[in-house]
Amino acid sequence: MAKIEIYVQDFCPYCARAVGLFQKKGVPFEEIYAPNGSDARRDATTRSGGRTTVPQIFIDGRHIGGCDDLMALDRKGGLDPLLAA
């Protein structure tokens, strides 16, 4: 099973939407709380190549992007193969 990491913060509708998709698919994932100014947020920014927003999503260490990127990947049929890896 793929290792899924998602950097989130409170009151973020995009974070909730991304988490909801993983829950709907029934796959385990790690939520990393990353509010502005935190070490986790700096880690997310570094790992994502400079993106400063949340969520930032990684599957097996590969940067997927944010919520819109995740949803687009799912619509194209590209998410399930990554989750099954």
HELIX and SHEET records of a PDB file:
HELIX    1   1 PRO A   13  LYS A   25  1                                  13    
HELIX    2   2 ASP A   39  ARG A   47  1                                   9    
HELIX    3   3 CYS A   67  ARG A   75  1                                   9    
HELIX    4   4 LEU A   79  ALA A   84  1                                   6    
SHEET    1   A 4 GLU A  30  TYR A  33  0                                        
SHEET    2   A 4 ILE A   4  VAL A   8  1                                        
SHEET    3   A 4 GLN A  56  ILE A  59 -1                                        
SHEET    4   A 4 ARG A  62  GLY A  65 -1                                        
END                                                                             
